[in-house]
Amino acid sequence: TCYGYQPPLFGHQVPEVEVPAAQTLVRRCRLSWIRACAAITQTNADYSHQHRRHRPGPIFQPGDQAWLSSAN
């Protein structure tokens, strides 16, 4: 589980290398990393939406006491 943290991939390497096959591999790895991060972000948003969708709101009756926030 990443919990929102996405460590950099190949951050210490220079963008261009002498071996074309290595450059191709680095490009494919970066593309895979970007797609994986996008999928994780989308999945987290979907889970959050589903979780909040089914949460019932509080039901207050006349005479109930409640804590009020003074922030707004």
Long-range contacts (C-beta under 8 A, 24 or more apart in sequence): 2-40, 4-44, 6-37, 6-40, 9-33
